[in-house]
Amino acid sequence: MKENLIADKSFDFALDVIKLCDELCERRRFAIADQLLRSGTSIGANVEEATAAQSRKDFISKMAIASKEARESRYWLRLLQRSQTINRDYSEYMQDINEIVSILTSIVKTASSSASKGMS
């Protein structure tokens, strides 16, 4: 199977989020665990859907949704980091999500740019 950097990164990130959310649930922080779990696992799900897109527009839409979910995940992680709900080092989570946001932003911009050039 062909390597797909964003698919691999978003899948690995989702696995890390699941573990973090399990810990949040143990601390009875169900609301934030639910929000982070939904957004953190949705990134990869949308990337996966984009790989089977029916059109360039569909691909861009799915990747844009993944980008929004990544940004939401970053928000929840920042909130956890600042609140110290779980006292831990969040730097690896933040590095991973920032890379994912950057990659997705680049994919959406590139795909949108080439789509608009194709219309001219």
N, C-alpha and C positions, 0 to 999 in steps of 0.2 A: 504494500500500500504506500502511496506517495506521501511524503512528509508534508504536513501542513502546520506551520509554526503557530498561527493563531488558534487553530483547533487544539493543538497539544497544550499550549499555554493556558487556554481557557478551561480545558478539562482538568489539568493539574490544579489550577486555582480553585475550581469547584470542589475538588477533593479536600483541599486545605480548608475551605469555607465550611464544609460539612463537619469536619473535626472541630473547628472553632465553635460552630453553632451547637454541637453536642455539649461542649464545655459551658456555653452560655445557658443552655437548658438546665444543666446541673446546678447552675447558680440561680435558676428560676428567672432568667432574663428572657422570657419567651417572646415578647413583642419584637425586640431587636434581633433575636435569633431568627425569627420568622422572616423579617424583612431582608436581612442579610442572606439567608438561605435562598430566598426566592430570587433576589437580584444576582447573587453570586453564581448560582447554577444556571440561570437564564442566559448568561453570556454565551456559554458553550453550546447551549441548545439552539440559540439563534444562529450561531456560526455554523453549526451542523446543518440547520435548515438551509442556510445560504448556499452550501455546497451542492444542494439539489435544486437551486432556484430555477424557475421556469423562464426567467428573462433577466436581463441586466437590471431592469427596474426592481424586480423582486429581490435580486441579490443585494442591491444597494439598500433596499428597505430593511432586509433582515440584518445586514451588517450595521446599519444605523441604529436599529433596536438594540443590538448587542452592545454598541458603543454607549447608548443611554443607560443600559443595565450596568455596564462597567462603571460609569460615573456615579450611579446610585450606590453601587457596592463600595466605591471609594468614600462616599459620604458616610456610610455606616461604619466603615473601618476608622475613619477620622474621629467619628463620635466615640467609638470604643476606646481609641487611643487617648483622646483627651480626657474622657470620663474615668479612665482606668477601672472600668467595670470588672475587667479581668486584668490584673497586673501582669503585663507581659511586654515583650518587645514586638512592636508591630511593624518594624522597618522592612522585614521581608515581605509581609503582606502588601505594604504600601509600594514597595519596589515592583512587585509582580503586577499589581493593579494599574500602576502608572505605565508600565510597559504595554499592558493589554490595551489601555485607553489610547496610547500613542499609536500602536499598530492598527487598531480599528479606525482611528481618525484618518490615518494615512490611506487605508484601504477604501474608505468611503469617499475621501477627496479624489483619489485616483480614479476610482470607478465612475464617480459623478462627472469628473472632468472628461474622461474618454467617452462617456455617454453623450455629453453635450456636444462634443466635437463630431460625433457620429451623426448628430441631427443636422449639422450645418450643411 
